[in-house]
Structure formats: C-alpha cells, structure tokens
Amino acid sequence: MKIDQCYLVNLARRKDRRDSFTEMCKRLDDGGQYPFQGFKVMPAIDGQLCTPPSWFKQGKGAWGCYQSHLRVLEDALHNKYDCILIAEDDVVFPDDLKDRFDAVARDVPDDWEQLYLGGHNLFPHRHSPVVIPGKCVARAFNVNGTFCYMLRGSGIAKAYAWLNKVDEWMKWPRHHVDHRYGMAHESKQWVAYVASPFIIGHNAGTSDVGKGRESVEYFSGPASNPSTVLHDQPPIFVLGAFRGGSSITARILECLGVQMLPDQRRHSVGNDYETVEDQFLRHWITRCWREPGCSRPLSPATRSLLV
C-alpha cells in the first residue's frame, strides 16, 4: 500500500511525546517492523490559545483536536495527496507492526476511503461492524477515536467537507471530531473500514483533550465482539414469559461458555445465582410484540403457552 504522507499531530509544547514517538519508530525500524516512510510533524492547534466558539461545549482541548485534524486534511488537499495516514502523538505501535499492517493492507477491499488502524467501535447493539470472514478488516458502522486512521482518494475531500458543516455540528455541540466522523459512518458519507482486531493502541498518560488513561489501551475490534461473529456459531435466543425462568436459563448458558451479547445485564437476586437479561433484545421484542393481556393472574407455564 502506497502512502503519500504520514502525519504526526503534536502540540509544540509536548516535545516529550514527539521524542517518545520518534524513539518508538526507531526501535521498530531497527527490528525490521517499521512499514512507513517517516512522519511529517503537523503542529497541533493549541486549544488553550485558540478559544473555541460559544456553541462548542466540549472544551478547549477538543476544539484544538478538531482544528488540528482539519489542518492535516487541508495540507493533504493542497499537496494533492491520494493516501494519507494520521496519527496522534499518544499512539502505541505493537512490536510486530509491519506484519500486522501488511495483513490489513492486503485484506482491505479496494473501495475503502477511510481505514481505522486503532479506535473504538460504538453502538454494536445497533449495528455491529460487518466482519469479512477470513480477513482482518471489517466494514465500519460508527468508529470513535482519531489516534490512528487513514484516508484515501475522494475520502480526503469528503472528510474535509463533512467536518466543515458547522451548521450541522452546532446541533450536537458536545461532539468531538471523532463523534462527527462516527455520524458520517452511520449515514454512509464515505466507505470506512476498521482493522479487526485493531492493531494500534493508545499510550498511557494524561490526554491533552480529555481524561487521562492509566495504561496502554487496545480497544476491542469487531472480531472480539460476540455480536459480530454469529456467522461462526449459531445464535441462541432464550425467550419466555415474564418470570418464566428465561433469565436463569441465560445465566446457566453463560456459565457453560455461551458468550453473551454486549448489552447483557446481570441482576443479583440474593441467592447463589444471578440472572442475566439482554436489555436491547428485550426492548426490541416488546417494541414488536407484547404478551397477551389476561383478566386474571396466570401461571408462568400458562403464559408461556400463550406466548
């Protein structure tokens, strides 16, 4: 995969991060696991010096982050780059970066316009990323995190135009730049994929945008989300009338090794066991169909027969 320019977004006052990133890349290069041609340091916009507009409610750091990514896209458009990689200075590359990146580059379909090497898949209960069997990439639904991603071709111009739709952004004044990207994915503004699993992590330390992290984070990719790999194992749905034993049955299945969907809720009932209920599934079923109304109390067995 040919990358015209790799960008490192870095605040001028965070030389420590820039030095740490450079050292990490050198270590990988010495070990033959550095797949890139070097990074261009793109000075980040310091939100402490550039005051955000009154409608933006996520703070100075988030505003600086948005402006910084916009600056990168402008540079790419001015230089007519076809493929770029954007990394923030708190990324962590794995020791086998080249092997993992080469696999992702091999597997990503030709129609990709944005590719996340690190991130966080949001709202899997609504629509999970579509895993491509036998491949290490998935079609994205809503990806959070801008610490390492790529854009290609028309995706660069589309992303730039989308982030400049301030009238739309003002409807969501607490959205970060990655939230805006996520809404673009959901509304299919361009074709986005994610590495599966993600190959780039977040470094420990205090974030210049929001809260800090205590350790290196590699967010779960879609392949580790049970709701996205149902093509590998048949799904099991435990359904029953209210107080008909379905929650206890679900808990027994979980203890036997059946993976639960991400929206499972565990309720302690004061005994030696717990009940498990998938709140999203319950909500979806009750929206579609309700139990028959009864003029007198019926036993769970009778209600189950009615169901």
C-alpha positions in Angstrom: 0.0 0.0 0.0 1.5 3.3 -1.1 1.1 6.1 1.4 1.8 9.6 0.1 2.2 11.2 3.6 2.1 10.1 7.2 1.3 12.9 9.7 2.0 13.1 13.4 -0.3 15.5 15.2 1.7 17.0 18.0 1.5 20.1 20.2 4.6 22.2 20.2 4.8 22.2 24.0 4.7 18.3 24.1 8.2 17.6 22.9 8.2 14.7 25.3 5.6 12.9 23.3 7.3 13.7 20.0 10.6 12.3 21.3 8.9 9.2 22.6 7.2 8.6 19.3 10.4 9.0 17.4 12.2 6.6 19.7 9.4 4.0 19.2 9.6 4.3 15.4 13.4 3.9 15.5 13.1 0.8 17.7 10.7 -0.8 15.2 12.8 0.2 12.2 15.9 -1.4 13.8 13.8 -4.6 14.2 12.5 -4.6 10.6 9.0 -3.9 11.8 8.5 -0.3 10.6 6.3 -0.2 7.4 6.2 3.6 6.9 8.5 6.1 5.2 8.6 8.5 8.1 6.2 11.1 9.6 5.7 14.7 8.9 5.1 16.5 12.2 2.0 18.6 11.9 1.9 21.3 14.7 -1.4 20.8 16.5 -3.7 23.7 17.3 -3.4 24.5 21.0 -7.0 24.9 22.3 -5.6 26.8 25.3 -4.5 29.6 22.9 -7.3 29.4 20.3 -10.6 29.9 22.0 -13.5 27.8 20.6 -16.8 29.5 19.5 -19.6 29.8 22.1 -21.6 27.0 20.5 -18.9 24.4 21.1 -19.4 22.8 24.5 -16.6 20.2 24.7 -13.8 22.4 25.9 -10.6 23.9 24.5 -8.7 20.7 24.1 -11.4 19.1 21.9 -11.6 22.2 19.8 -7.9 22.2 19.3 -8.1 18.5 18.3 -10.7 19.2 15.7 -8.8 22.1 14.2 -5.6 20.0 14.1 -7.2 17.3 12.1 -8.8 19.9 9.8 -5.3 21.4 9.3 -4.0 17.9 8.2 -6.7 17.5 5.7 -6.0 20.9 4.2 -2.4 20.1 3.9 -3.2 16.8 2.1 -5.6 18.6 -0.3 -3.1 21.3 -1.1 -0.5 18.8 -1.9 -2.9 16.6 -3.8 -2.0 13.5 -1.8 -4.0 10.4 -2.7 -3.4 8.4 0.5 -2.5 9.7 4.0 -2.1 8.3 7.5 -2.9 10.5 10.5 -1.5 9.6 14.0 -1.7 11.4 17.2 1.3 11.6 19.4 -0.1 9.2 22.1 -0.3 6.2 19.9 1.4 2.9 20.6 2.7 0.7 17.8 3.0 -3.1 18.5 6.3 -4.8 18.2 5.1 -6.6 15.1 3.6 -3.5 13.4 4.8 -4.3 9.9 3.4 -7.8 9.9 0.0 -6.6 11.2 -0.2 -3.5 8.9 0.8 -5.6 5.8 -2.1 -8.0 6.6 -4.6 -5.2 7.0 -3.4 -3.6 3.8 -3.7 -6.9 2.0 -7.2 -7.6 3.2 -8.9 -4.2 3.0 -11.3 -4.0 -0.1 -10.4 -1.7 -2.9 -13.4 0.6 -2.3 -12.0 1.9 1.1 -11.9 5.6 1.7 -11.2 5.6 5.4 -9.4 2.9 7.4 -9.0 2.8 11.2 -5.9 1.1 12.5 -6.9 1.9 16.0 -10.2 3.1 17.5 -13.4 2.0 19.3 -16.5 0.6 17.6 -19.5 2.4 19.1 -23.1 1.1 19.4 -22.5 -2.5 18.5 -26.0 -3.3 19.8 -27.5 -1.1 17.0 -25.3 -2.2 14.1 -22.0 -4.1 14.5 -19.2 -3.7 12.1 -19.5 -6.2 9.3 -16.7 -8.7 9.7 -15.3 -10.2 6.4 -14.8 -13.9 7.0 -11.2 -14.9 6.8 -10.0 -11.2 6.7 -8.5 -8.9 9.3 -10.7 -6.0 8.4 -14.4 -5.1 8.9 -16.9 -2.6 7.4 -17.3 0.1 10.0 -20.6 1.4 11.4 -19.5 4.1 13.9 -15.9 4.4 15.0 -14.7 6.5 17.8 -11.1 7.7 18.2 -8.8 9.7 15.9 -5.4 8.5 17.2 -4.6 6.5 14.1 -6.5 6.3 10.8 -6.1 6.6 7.1 -7.9 8.4 4.3 -7.7 7.8 0.6 -8.8 9.4 -2.7 -12.1 11.1 -2.5 -12.4 10.2 1.2 -10.0 13.1 2.0 -12.2 15.7 0.3 -15.4 14.2 1.7 -14.0 14.2 5.3 -12.9 17.8 4.9 -16.3 18.9 3.6 -18.1 17.0 6.4 -16.0 18.5 9.2 -16.8 21.9 7.8 -20.5 21.5 8.0 -20.6 23.7 11.1 -24.4 24.3 10.9 -24.9 20.5 11.3 -22.3 20.3 14.1 -24.0 23.0 16.0 -26.9 20.6 16.6 -24.5 18.4 18.5 -22.4 20.9 20.5 -20.9 18.2 22.7 -19.5 16.2 19.9 -15.7 15.7 19.4 -14.2 15.4 16.0 -14.4 11.6 16.2 -18.1 11.8 17.0 -18.6 13.7 13.8 -16.7 11.1 11.9 -18.9 8.4 13.6 -22.0 10.1 12.3 -20.5 10.2 8.8 -20.0 6.4 9.0 -23.6 5.8 10.1 -25.0 8.0 7.3 -22.6 6.4 4.8 -21.0 9.6 3.7 -18.0 7.5 2.6 -16.7 3.9 2.8 -15.0 3.2 6.1 -13.3 0.0 7.4 -11.6 -1.0 10.6 -8.7 -3.3 11.3 -10.1 -6.4 13.0 -8.6 -6.6 15.6 -7.3 -3.1 15.9 -3.5 -3.0 15.6 -2.7 0.4 17.1 -3.2 1.3 20.8 -3.4 4.4 23.0 -0.5 5.3 25.3 -0.7 5.9 29.0 -0.6 9.4 30.4 -2.7 12.5 30.6 -4.7 13.3 27.5 -4.5 16.9 26.1 -8.1 16.6 25.1 -9.9 14.8 27.9 -9.4 12.4 30.8 -6.2 10.5 31.2 -5.5 6.8 30.8 -3.7 4.6 33.3 -2.2 2.1 30.8 -1.9 1.3 27.2 -5.3 0.6 25.6 -6.0 -1.6 22.6 -9.8 -1.3 22.1 -11.7 -4.4 21.2 -12.1 -5.0 17.5 -15.2 -6.3 15.9 -13.9 -9.9 15.8 -13.8 -9.9 19.6 -17.4 -8.7 19.8 -19.7 -11.7 20.1 -22.5 -9.9 18.2 -20.3 -9.7 15.1 -19.2 -13.3 14.9 -22.6 -15.1 14.8 -21.6 -16.4 11.4 -19.1 -18.7 13.2 -21.5 -20.1 15.8 -25.3 -20.4 15.7 -27.0 -17.8 17.9 -29.0 -18.9 21.0 -32.1 -16.8 21.9 -33.6 -17.5 25.3 -37.2 -16.2 25.2 -40.0 -16.7 27.7 -42.8 -15.1 29.5 -42.1 -12.7 32.4 -40.8 -14.7 35.4 -40.8 -17.8 33.3 -37.2 -18.8 34.0 -35.6 -17.3 30.9 -33.1 -15.1 32.7 -31.9 -18.0 34.9 -31.6 -20.2 31.8 -29.5 -17.5 30.1 -27.2 -17.4 33.2 -26.8 -21.2 33.0 -25.8 -21.0 29.4 -23.3 -18.2 30.1 -21.7 -20.4 32.8 -21.5 -23.2 30.3 -19.4 -20.9 28.0 -22.0 -19.3 25.7 -20.9 -15.7 25.0 -23.5 -13.1 25.8 -24.2 -10.0 23.7 -22.6 -6.7 24.9 -25.9 -5.4 26.4 -26.3 -8.2 28.9 -27.3 -7.1 32.3 -26.6 -9.2 35.3 -29.0 -8.9 38.3 -28.2 -10.3 41.7 -31.3 -11.9 43.3 -29.9 -12.6 46.8 -29.4 -16.3 46.1 -26.4 -18.4 44.9 -27.1 -17.5 41.3 -27.6 -14.4 39.2 -30.0 -13.8 36.4 -28.9 -12.4 33.0 -31.1 -10.4 30.7 -30.2 -8.7 27.4 -31.8 -5.4 27.7 -31.6 -4.5 24.0 -33.2 -7.8 22.9 -35.9 -7.4 25.5 -36.6 -3.8 24.3 -36.7 -4.9 20.7 -39.1 -7.7 21.3 -41.5 -5.6 23.4 -41.5 -3.0 20.6 -42.5 -5.6 18.1 -45.0 -7.7 20.1 -46.5 -7.8 23.6 -47.7 -10.6 25.7 -51.5 -11.2 25.6 -53.5 -9.3 28.2 -55.0 -11.5 30.9 -58.1 -10.8 33.0 -56.7 -12.9 35.9 -53.3 -14.0 37.1 -51.9 -17.0 35.2 -49.0 -19.3 36.0 -45.7 -18.9 34.1 -46.4 -22.2 32.3 -49.7 -21.0 31.1 -48.3 -17.6 30.0 -45.5 -19.5 28.1 -48.1 -21.5 26.3 -49.9 -18.3 25.3 -46.6 -16.8 24.1 
